[in-house]
Amino acid sequence: MLKPLGDRVIIEVTEAAEQTVGGIVLANNAKNKPVTGKVVAVGSGYVLNDGSKQDLTVKSGDQVLFDKYAGQEVSFEGADYLALHEKDIVAIVE
């Protein structure tokens, strides 16, 4: 499994169901980019100016809402993930 460093988070993106308008299938480039996903791994946290470490707010298993164009797409062992900084996460979905 991937182990992110620092304040980075690995997310398994939740794909939106294929949308149709009046029975017409939308092209891939016309669909909205997904903005929700499940956290699968978190880094060790922020290093503060005094050298101490602050843990991340999110944890593995959290459903999150993130910025639309945030992060780096990563493929690992046949699965697609998104690696991003915790600051790009907008909210935890409860």
C-alpha positions, 0 to 999 in steps of 0.5 A: 500500500502507499504510505504518504509523507508529511501532510499528504493524504491518499484518497480513493475517488468516488466515481459519479454514476454515468449521467444521462440527459433525456436518454443521451449519454454524456461524453467523458469530457462533459462530465463533472470531475468527482470531488468526493472520496474515501481516505485510504492512507494519511501521512505522519503530519505537519512539522511545525516551526519548533520541530514538533509534529501536528497530526492530520485531522482526517484519518483512514476511512473518512469520506471527504469532499476535496477541491475539484482540481486538487492533487496528483492522480496515482495508479498503484497495483491496478487501482487509481488514487488521488494524492493531495495535501490535507489543506485541499480537503474541504470537509469530512462527510458524515 
